[in-house]
Amino acid sequence: MKQYLQARPDIENSDFISCIDELPLWSAPFGLSLLEKVEMRKNMNVLDIGCGLGFPLIELAQRMGNSCRLTGIDPWEKALERVRLKVKHLKITNVSVVDAKAEKMPFEEGHFNLIVSNNGLNNVENIKSALQECSRVAAHNAQLVLTQNLDGTMIEFYHIFDKILQDRKLYTETAALREHIYQKRRPVHEIYELLEKNNFHVNEVQEQSFCLRFLDAESFFNHSMINYWFLPSWAKLIKPEKHDEIFGALEKELDMLAAEQGGLSLSVPFVLINSHKL
């Protein structure tokens, strides 16, 4: 079995958590766009959905100051422990975090003036329920700003993956791959419609993109971000006895692409949606 397929993050290990603060390198392009659109006023109640290790929650807290109260939610308790440690040592007094899912939030109706989610709402189990809850806890005219990567994310890789599965007549696995992409990266028009259905008026939809570059397939699959947060989902799509064959073929095709391009360059398109509660 490929060594990178055996690596699994121990997300309950505090030492591991302390090593992955570079995770915002992935989310920074999304987050920088989000931070540009946030409307700041004194005495705001702010919610960050899927706050993870604290970005952009802590950054927003410091930018907005102590008249504002910020709350982050995430079902990853070990990450929240890390956020609490940061808050303590940075002496930030206007942040709290709650172990909760977006589909069922422990807050009163109309409590928040601002809700942000930086690549978080696209990873919930039920986006419809999550947006219903956002509407419930949002105050009148509250702003909701979300970002998510689009279905063209790493399309160069996914095209190769899809073709390899089809060439081997693994049609069930091909369908599962496409469904995986759809569930994680819903089309913009679907998110737009769900927001409008839940009384959020969409003011702005802004699409951007950046690239992730790797030397070759080995560096791609062994990169910690790919290995921990993407690869387990890909491996689940394939029967274990097929892992070596499929990932071996992926390595070969990706290396050919890298040789042609002078490196492996993967596109990451994303969208920012800026809306307000009616």
C-alpha positions as CSV (number, residue, x, y, z in Angstrom):
1,M,0.0,0.0,0.0
2,K,1.2,3.5,-0.8
3,Q,2.8,5.0,2.3
4,Y,0.7,8.2,2.0
5,L,-2.5,6.2,2.1
6,Q,-1.6,4.9,5.5
7,A,-1.0,8.3,7.0
8,R,-3.9,9.6,9.1
9,P,-4.0,12.7,11.3
10,D,-4.5,12.0,15.0
11,I,-6.9,14.9,15.4
12,E,-7.4,14.1,19.1
13,N,-3.7,14.6,19.8
14,S,-2.8,18.0,21.2
15,D,0.8,17.8,19.8
16,F,-0.6,17.3,16.3
17,I,-3.0,20.2,16.7
18,S,-0.1,22.4,17.7
19,C,1.7,21.6,14.5
20,I,-0.9,22.5,12.0
21,D,-1.4,26.2,12.4
22,E,-0.2,26.6,8.8
23,L,-3.6,25.3,7.8
24,P,-4.8,28.9,7.1
25,L,-2.3,28.9,4.1
26,W,-5.1,27.1,2.3
27,S,-7.9,29.2,3.7
28,A,-6.0,32.6,3.6
29,P,-7.0,33.5,0.0
30,F,-10.7,32.9,0.9
31,G,-10.3,34.7,4.2
32,L,-8.6,37.8,2.9
33,S,-11.5,38.3,0.5
34,L,-14.0,37.7,3.4
35,L,-12.2,40.2,5.6
36,E,-12.5,42.9,2.9
37,K,-16.3,42.6,2.8
38,V,-17.2,42.5,6.5
39,E,-19.1,45.5,7.8
40,M,-17.7,46.6,11.1
41,R,-19.6,48.6,13.8
42,K,-19.3,48.9,17.5
43,N,-21.3,46.5,19.8
44,M,-21.8,43.8,17.2
45,N,-22.4,40.1,18.0
46,V,-20.4,38.0,15.5
47,L,-20.5,34.3,14.7
48,D,-17.9,32.4,12.8
49,I,-19.2,29.0,11.5
50,G,-16.5,26.3,11.2
51,C,-13.9,28.4,13.1
52,G,-11.4,25.5,13.2
53,L,-8.1,26.7,14.7
54,G,-9.3,30.2,14.9
55,F,-9.0,31.9,11.5
56,P,-10.6,34.3,10.7
57,L,-12.3,34.3,14.2
58,I,-9.2,35.7,16.1
59,E,-8.2,38.0,13.3
60,L,-11.8,39.5,13.3
61,A,-11.8,39.8,17.1
62,Q,-8.6,41.8,17.1
63,R,-9.7,44.0,14.2
64,M,-13.2,44.7,15.6
65,G,-12.1,45.5,19.2
66,N,-13.6,44.9,22.6
67,S,-17.0,46.5,22.1
68,C,-17.8,43.5,19.9
69,R,-18.4,39.9,21.0
70,L,-17.3,37.1,18.7
71,T,-18.3,33.4,19.0
72,G,-16.8,30.6,17.0
73,I,-18.5,27.2,16.5
74,D,-17.0,23.9,15.3
75,P,-17.6,20.2,16.2
76,W,-13.8,19.7,16.4
77,E,-13.2,20.0,20.2
78,K,-9.4,19.6,20.0
79,A,-9.2,22.5,17.6
80,L,-11.3,24.6,19.9
81,E,-8.9,23.9,22.7
82,R,-6.2,25.4,20.5
83,V,-8.3,28.5,19.9
84,R,-8.8,28.9,23.7
85,L,-5.0,28.6,24.2
86,K,-4.4,31.3,21.5
87,V,-7.0,33.6,23.0
88,K,-5.5,33.2,26.5
89,H,-1.9,33.9,25.4
90,L,-2.8,36.7,23.1
91,K,-4.9,38.2,25.9
92,I,-8.0,38.5,23.7
93,T,-11.1,39.0,25.9
94,N,-13.9,39.2,23.3
95,V,-13.9,35.7,21.9
96,S,-15.6,32.5,23.0
97,V,-15.9,29.1,21.2
98,V,-18.6,26.5,21.3
99,D,-18.5,22.8,20.4
100,A,-21.5,22.8,18.0
101,K,-22.7,22.0,14.5
102,A,-24.1,24.6,12.2
103,E,-27.3,22.5,11.7
104,K,-28.2,22.9,15.4
105,M,-26.8,26.0,17.1
106,P,-27.3,26.8,20.8
107,F,-28.1,30.5,20.3
108,E,-31.2,32.6,20.7
109,E,-33.2,33.9,17.6
110,G,-31.9,37.1,16.1
111,H,-28.7,37.2,18.3
112,F,-26.0,37.9,15.6
113,N,-25.4,41.0,13.6
114,L,-22.7,39.4,11.5
115,I,-22.2,35.7,10.5
116,V,-19.1,34.6,8.6
117,S,-18.0,31.2,7.3
118,N,-14.7,30.8,5.6
119,N,-14.9,27.5,3.7
120,G,-17.0,26.1,6.5
121,L,-20.6,25.9,5.4
122,N,-19.7,23.8,2.3
123,N,-18.4,21.2,4.7
124,V,-21.4,20.8,6.9
125,E,-23.5,17.6,6.8
126,N,-26.7,19.4,5.8
127,I,-26.3,22.8,4.1
128,K,-30.1,23.3,4.0
129,S,-30.5,22.9,7.8
130,A,-27.4,25.0,8.4
131,L,-28.7,27.9,6.4
132,Q,-32.1,27.6,8.1
133,E,-30.2,28.0,11.4
134,C,-28.2,30.9,10.1
135,S,-31.5,32.6,9.3
136,R,-32.9,31.9,12.8
137,V,-29.9,33.3,14.7
138,A,-29.4,36.3,12.4
139,A,-30.8,39.7,13.5
140,H,-32.7,41.9,11.1
141,N,-30.3,43.2,8.4
142,A,-27.5,41.0,9.7
143,Q,-24.7,40.4,7.2
144,L,-23.8,36.8,6.2
145,V,-20.5,36.5,4.3
146,L,-19.4,33.0,3.2
147,T,-16.6,31.7,1.0
148,Q,-16.2,28.2,-0.6
149,N,-14.1,26.6,-3.2
150,L,-15.9,25.7,-6.4
151,D,-16.4,22.5,-8.3
152,G,-13.4,23.4,-10.5
153,T,-11.0,23.0,-7.6
154,M,-8.0,20.9,-8.6
155,I,-9.9,20.1,-11.8
156,E,-6.6,19.0,-13.5
157,F,-6.3,16.2,-10.8
158,Y,-10.0,15.3,-10.9
159,H,-10.1,15.0,-14.7
160,I,-7.3,12.4,-14.5
161,F,-8.9,10.6,-11.6
162,D,-12.2,10.4,-13.4
163,K,-10.6,9.1,-16.6
164,I,-8.6,6.4,-14.8
165,L,-11.8,5.1,-13.1
166,Q,-13.8,5.2,-16.4
167,D,-11.0,3.5,-18.3
168,R,-11.2,0.6,-15.8
169,K,-15.0,0.5,-16.0
170,L,-15.2,1.4,-12.4
171,Y,-18.5,3.2,-13.0
172,T,-19.8,3.1,-9.4
173,E,-16.5,4.7,-8.2
174,T,-16.8,7.3,-10.9
175,A,-20.3,8.2,-9.8
176,A,-19.1,8.4,-6.2
177,L,-16.2,10.7,-7.1
178,R,-18.6,13.1,-8.9
179,E,-21.1,13.0,-6.0
180,H,-18.2,13.7,-3.6
181,I,-17.3,16.8,-5.6
182,Y,-20.9,18.0,-5.8
183,Q,-21.5,17.6,-2.0
184,K,-18.4,19.5,-1.0
185,R,-18.6,22.2,-3.7
186,R,-22.2,23.0,-4.5
187,P,-22.8,25.2,-7.6
188,V,-23.1,28.9,-6.8
189,H,-26.7,29.1,-8.1
190,E,-27.8,26.5,-5.5
191,I,-26.2,28.4,-2.6
192,Y,-27.7,31.6,-3.9
193,E,-31.2,30.0,-4.0
194,L,-30.8,28.5,-0.5
195,L,-29.8,31.9,0.9
196,E,-32.8,33.6,-0.8
197,K,-35.1,30.9,0.4
198,N,-33.9,31.6,4.0
199,N,-34.5,35.3,3.8
200,F,-31.0,36.4,3.0
201,H,-30.8,38.9,0.1
202,V,-27.6,38.3,-1.9
203,N,-25.9,41.6,-2.7
204,E,-22.7,40.3,-4.3
205,V,-21.2,37.2,-5.8
206,Q,-17.5,37.4,-6.4
207,E,-15.4,34.6,-8.0
208,Q,-11.7,34.4,-7.7
209,S,-9.0,31.8,-8.1
210,F,-5.4,30.8,-7.1
211,C,-3.1,27.9,-7.9
212,L,-1.4,25.3,-5.8
213,R,1.9,24.2,-7.3
214,F,3.9,21.0,-6.6
215,L,7.0,19.5,-8.1
216,D,5.4,16.1,-8.9
217,A,2.9,13.5,-7.8
218,E,4.9,12.4,-4.8
219,S,5.2,15.9,-3.4
220,F,1.4,16.4,-4.0
221,F,0.2,13.2,-2.3
222,N,2.7,13.6,0.6
223,H,1.9,17.3,1.3
224,S,0.3,17.5,4.7
225,M,-2.7,19.5,3.6
226,I,-3.5,17.0,0.8
227,N,-2.6,14.0,2.9
228,Y,-4.7,14.8,5.9
229,W,-7.7,16.7,4.5
230,F,-8.2,15.4,0.9
231,L,-6.6,12.0,0.5
232,P,-8.8,10.1,3.1
233,S,-11.9,11.0,1.2
234,W,-10.4,9.9,-2.1
235,A,-9.2,6.6,-0.7
236,K,-12.7,5.8,0.6
237,L,-14.0,6.0,-2.9
238,I,-11.9,3.0,-4.0
239,K,-11.9,-0.6,-2.7
240,P,-8.7,-1.2,-0.7
241,E,-7.5,-3.9,-3.1
242,K,-7.6,-1.4,-5.9
243,H,-5.6,1.4,-4.1
244,D,-2.2,0.5,-5.4
245,E,-3.4,0.2,-9.0
246,I,-5.5,3.4,-9.0
247,F,-3.1,5.6,-7.1
248,G,-0.1,4.2,-9.1
249,A,-1.9,5.2,-12.3
250,L,-2.6,8.6,-10.8
251,E,1.0,9.1,-9.9
252,K,2.1,8.2,-13.5
253,E,-0.4,10.5,-15.1
254,L,0.3,13.4,-12.8
255,D,4.0,13.0,-13.3
256,M,3.5,13.2,-17.1
257,L,1.5,16.4,-16.6
258,A,4.1,17.8,-14.3
259,A,6.8,17.1,-16.9
260,E,4.8,18.9,-19.6
261,Q,4.1,21.9,-17.4
262,G,7.4,22.2,-15.5
263,G,5.6,21.3,-12.3
264,L,2.1,20.3,-11.2
265,S,-0.2,23.4,-11.2
266,L,-3.7,22.9,-9.8
267,S,-6.4,25.5,-10.0
268,V,-8.5,26.5,-7.0
269,P,-11.4,28.7,-8.0
270,F,-13.6,30.0,-5.1
271,V,-16.6,32.3,-4.5
272,L,-17.4,34.9,-2.0
273,I,-21.1,35.5,-1.4
274,N,-22.2,38.6,0.5
275,S,-25.7,38.8,1.8
276,H,-28.0,40.4,4.3
277,K,-31.0,39.1,6.3
278,L,-34.3,40.7,5.2
